[in-house]
């Protein structure tokens, strides 16, 4: 036996996928409508859930006379949460209000939304009633920008029309699925997944594309017991590591943005390569 041999011990590295979740993003499109003597209906659009279901909302009101933000209502009714509207009571008559909201999930309270559109004080109406006029057009389709302007009209005519403002529309959950998914073995414990490029257009991605989730699980097991690897950016490939040699896997991919995940693409079967011999021969 040779005496110059050295024993080298290599650590075994286990790759365990994990996913970060957190408090929800801010709601969008806060709007107050159907004002009563002491109430109004507040509606909104759900923001990013950040991996956990939104369970309630906090609505704050701003009295233009007292000029302070205070709690208006905690929205906990499942129907109101699901339909994104609720009735806020306890308001003073003939008083201007603005509203803002925060979403809540199991991780806590998210950041506050932008405030609802402010109203013109009654003493500046110069008429018995007014209406708000809104015009907008698409400014840049690729990045969800819109250009809009708001002005006020009464029964006599239009008020001053301000300069247009450019803003970003709310992100929606994407519906596009990756096309032409191809899975190829990289080695005995890794697979590389390819797909066609995704156009970075809001009509396809629902807004700015965040990246892709690659889902994989052993053939013969349930998909929900599998794993998920995430690659960021508008890329066309990703690698899965830490697999078992000579094992049949099922693989798919889905794109995602800040609003949620798109449906997964076609499920592709693939087998990892055999590994090199692990044992020395006996002699």
Wavefront OBJ file of the C-alpha trace (Angstrom):
o trace
v 0.000 0.000 0.000
v 1.290 3.500 -0.826
v 2.250 5.637 2.166
v 2.006 9.001 0.380
v -1.774 8.898 -0.015
v -3.804 11.545 1.823
v -7.324 11.133 3.075
v -9.573 13.953 1.890
v -13.019 14.263 3.454
v -15.498 16.231 1.361
v -18.548 17.747 3.060
v -21.996 16.743 1.853
v -23.925 19.814 0.816
v -27.694 19.644 0.930
v -29.571 22.198 -1.154
v -32.944 23.011 0.339
v -35.109 25.518 -1.565
v -36.893 28.122 0.532
v -39.163 31.045 -0.226
v -39.343 34.386 1.546
v -42.728 35.865 2.370
v -43.612 39.076 4.124
v -46.212 41.767 4.778
v -48.335 42.701 1.758
v -47.725 45.565 -0.623
v -49.822 48.701 -0.712
v -53.383 48.621 -2.129
v -53.969 50.649 -5.294
v -56.723 52.794 -6.771
v -58.276 53.972 -3.491
v -61.608 55.616 -4.284
v -64.479 57.016 -2.214
v -67.953 57.041 -3.772
v -71.672 57.147 -2.955
v -71.294 59.715 -0.174
v -74.112 59.815 2.364
v -74.684 62.238 5.180
v -72.319 60.345 7.476
v -70.854 57.587 5.288
v -69.096 56.730 2.033
v -68.143 53.583 0.127
v -64.384 53.043 -0.144
v -63.080 50.706 -2.855
v -59.582 49.596 -3.848
v -57.517 47.107 -5.837
v -55.509 44.428 -4.079
v -51.751 44.933 -4.097
v -48.992 42.330 -3.963
v -49.667 39.570 -1.417
v -45.940 38.782 -1.052
v -46.636 35.097 -0.626
v -49.379 35.164 2.014
v -53.132 35.747 1.735
v -54.386 39.205 2.724
v -56.698 38.805 5.729
v -57.802 42.379 6.468
v -57.316 46.066 5.692
v -56.851 49.220 7.744
v -58.569 52.344 6.379
v -57.467 55.763 7.592
v -59.349 59.009 6.951
v -58.114 62.574 6.637
v -60.472 65.366 7.635
v -59.583 68.454 5.589
v -60.678 70.655 8.502
v -58.759 68.934 11.315
v -55.930 67.992 8.904
v -54.890 64.734 10.542
v -54.966 61.042 9.666
v -56.988 58.836 12.033
v -58.347 55.296 11.944
v -61.598 55.068 9.991
v -62.234 51.307 9.896
v -60.611 47.896 10.170
v -61.960 45.762 7.330
v -62.129 42.184 8.616
v -65.314 40.911 6.969
v -64.236 38.236 4.426
v -66.788 39.476 1.884
v -65.493 43.050 2.019
v -61.897 41.817 1.805
v -62.703 39.640 -1.219
v -64.776 42.255 -3.090
v -62.367 45.136 -2.312
v -64.990 47.595 -1.100
v -66.611 48.528 2.194
v -68.791 51.207 3.771
v -67.072 53.681 6.088
v -69.369 55.336 8.638
v -68.908 57.966 11.333
v -68.156 60.826 8.925
v -69.229 64.428 9.461
v -71.721 65.978 7.057
v -70.527 68.662 4.603
v -66.887 67.796 5.302
v -64.159 66.858 2.846
v -62.308 63.580 3.412
v -59.407 61.679 1.899
v -58.655 58.005 2.546
v -55.626 55.732 2.506
v -55.235 52.026 3.271
v -52.864 49.345 4.539
v -53.183 45.614 3.868
v -52.595 42.970 6.555
v -51.513 39.318 6.346
v -50.024 36.798 8.798
v -46.691 38.652 8.749
v -48.114 42.024 9.733
v -49.196 45.373 8.308
v -47.972 46.541 4.910
v -47.053 50.047 3.834
v -49.727 52.710 3.356
v -51.264 53.294 -0.053
v -51.417 56.570 -1.882
v -54.321 58.674 -0.675
v -57.608 58.836 -2.522
v -58.311 61.719 -4.864
v -59.001 64.886 -2.894
v -62.298 66.703 -3.332
v -62.958 70.374 -4.081
v -64.383 72.256 -1.054
v -68.079 73.049 -1.495
v -67.506 76.800 -1.281
v -65.448 76.560 -4.496
v -68.082 74.693 -6.540
v -69.726 77.899 -7.839
v -72.776 75.749 -8.573
v -75.184 73.275 -6.993
v -73.189 70.261 -8.179
v -69.903 69.323 -9.840
v -68.409 66.321 -11.605
v -64.838 65.176 -12.056
v -63.596 64.647 -15.615
v -60.755 62.207 -16.272
v -58.887 61.656 -19.512
v -55.973 59.266 -19.942
v -54.050 57.449 -22.620
v -51.312 54.866 -22.801
v -47.908 56.504 -22.570
v -45.554 53.534 -22.806
v -47.023 50.048 -23.182
v -43.809 48.224 -22.304
v -43.544 49.662 -18.786
v -47.256 50.206 -17.982
v -47.070 54.016 -18.040
v -50.206 56.075 -18.580
v -50.651 59.800 -19.089
v -53.722 61.404 -17.540
v -55.378 64.625 -16.471
v -58.247 65.430 -14.066
v -60.383 68.561 -14.017
v -63.716 69.681 -12.581
v -66.881 70.661 -14.434
v -70.056 72.272 -13.120
v -73.309 73.179 -14.859
v -71.728 76.355 -16.271
v -68.649 74.755 -17.803
v -65.150 73.376 -17.264
v -62.742 74.566 -14.614
v -58.999 75.033 -15.240
v -57.383 72.008 -16.898
v -53.963 71.163 -15.395
v -50.944 69.753 -17.185
v -51.076 65.971 -17.811
v -49.318 63.703 -15.322
v -47.485 60.481 -16.193
v -47.850 57.555 -13.802
v -47.597 53.782 -13.677
v -50.735 51.666 -13.729
v -51.238 48.866 -11.218
v -49.568 45.521 -11.890
v -51.868 42.558 -12.565
v -51.179 38.860 -12.178
v -49.643 37.586 -15.446
v -51.436 34.969 -17.529
v -48.694 34.090 -20.028
v -47.063 30.659 -19.724
v -43.482 29.869 -20.823
v -43.427 28.285 -24.274
v -41.195 25.552 -25.730
v -39.881 24.378 -22.358
v -36.819 22.156 -22.798
v -35.119 20.218 -19.983
v -31.618 18.774 -20.433
v -29.337 16.950 -17.965
v -26.334 18.989 -16.848
v -24.754 16.224 -14.774
v -25.866 13.446 -12.443
v -27.414 15.862 -9.935
v -28.517 18.846 -12.034
v -30.890 19.749 -14.865
v -30.947 22.875 -17.022
v -34.345 24.235 -18.064
v -34.816 26.416 -21.162
v -37.813 28.331 -22.535
v -38.579 30.867 -25.250
v -38.014 34.589 -24.516
v -40.986 36.397 -22.964
v -41.856 39.842 -24.427
v -41.561 42.390 -21.603
v -44.936 43.958 -22.365
v -47.731 44.584 -19.864
v -50.181 42.796 -22.167
v -48.086 39.645 -21.672
v -46.520 39.992 -18.225
v -49.128 42.193 -16.508
v -46.412 44.687 -15.587
v -42.691 44.524 -14.897
v -41.543 40.897 -15.038
v -39.823 39.777 -11.812
v -38.545 36.362 -12.895
v -39.408 32.673 -13.196
v -40.214 29.814 -10.841
v -38.978 26.362 -11.897
v -41.010 23.598 -10.262
v -39.728 20.037 -10.130
v -40.697 16.790 -8.442
v -39.940 13.087 -8.745
v -42.005 11.169 -11.241
v -44.605 9.146 -9.373
v -45.023 11.711 -6.586
v -47.472 14.601 -6.290
v -46.552 18.014 -7.639
v -47.397 19.746 -4.356
v -44.662 17.703 -2.655
v -42.018 18.986 -5.055
v -39.608 21.907 -4.909
v -39.267 25.283 -6.581
v -36.204 27.159 -7.764
v -36.459 30.886 -8.575
v -34.442 32.805 -11.162
v -34.767 36.588 -11.324
v -35.111 38.767 -14.397
v -36.364 38.202 -17.928
v -34.081 35.252 -18.620
v -34.515 32.161 -20.786
v -32.974 29.424 -18.648
v -32.412 28.204 -15.118
v -30.592 25.345 -13.398
v -31.858 22.871 -10.808
v -29.191 21.344 -8.535
v -29.112 18.870 -5.669
v -31.010 16.143 -7.547
v -30.583 12.394 -7.252
v -28.633 10.541 -9.971
v -30.468 8.330 -12.477
v -33.851 9.593 -11.291
v -36.932 10.532 -13.301
v -38.194 14.074 -12.673
v -41.104 16.172 -13.911
v -40.335 19.850 -14.550
v -42.309 22.975 -15.430
v -41.797 26.746 -15.251
v -43.942 29.821 -14.630
v -43.262 33.540 -14.734
v -44.168 35.927 -11.910
v -44.324 39.611 -11.052
v -45.042 41.602 -7.899
v -48.769 40.788 -8.147
v -48.395 36.999 -8.238
v -47.630 33.892 -10.278
v -48.764 33.014 -13.795
v -50.068 29.520 -14.583
v -47.279 26.948 -15.036
v -46.266 25.827 -18.493
v -46.224 22.331 -19.971
v -44.823 19.593 -17.712
v -41.656 18.028 -19.156
v -40.180 14.666 -18.018
v -36.410 14.222 -17.793
v -33.941 11.825 -16.162
v -30.692 12.788 -14.481
v -27.504 11.060 -15.607
v -25.978 8.110 -13.821
v -23.267 8.991 -11.347
v -19.684 7.769 -11.410
v -18.950 4.680 -9.271
v -18.942 5.514 -5.582
v -17.138 2.413 -4.264
v -13.618 1.105 -4.797
v -13.197 -2.353 -6.247
v -12.469 -5.152 -3.812
v -9.177 -6.996 -4.235
l 1 2 3 4 5 6 7 8 9 10 11 12 13 14 15 16 17 18 19 20 21 22 23 24 25 26 27 28 29 30 31 32 33 34 35 36 37 38 39 40 41 42 43 44 45 46 47 48 49 50 51 52 53 54 55 56 57 58 59 60 61 62 63 64 65 66 67 68 69 70 71 72 73 74 75 76 77 78 79 80 81 82 83 84 85 86 87 88 89 90 91 92 93 94 95 96 97 98 99 100 101 102 103 104 105 106 107 108 109 110 111 112 113 114 115 116 117 118 119 120 121 122 123 124 125 126 127 128 129 130 131 132 133 134 135 136 137 138 139 140 141 142 143 144 145 146 147 148 149 150 151 152 153 154 155 156 157 158 159 160 161 162 163 164 165 166 167 168 169 170 171 172 173 174 175 176 177 178 179 180 181 182 183 184 185 186 187 188 189 190 191 192 193 194 195 196 197 198 199 200 201 202 203 204 205 206 207 208 209 210 211 212 213 214 215 216 217 218 219 220 221 222 223 224 225 226 227 228 229 230 231 232 233 234 235 236 237 238 239 240 241 242 243 244 245 246 247 248 249 250 251 252 253 254 255 256 257 258 259 260 261 262 263 264 265 266 267 268 269 270 271 272 273 274 275 276 277 278 279 280 281 282 283
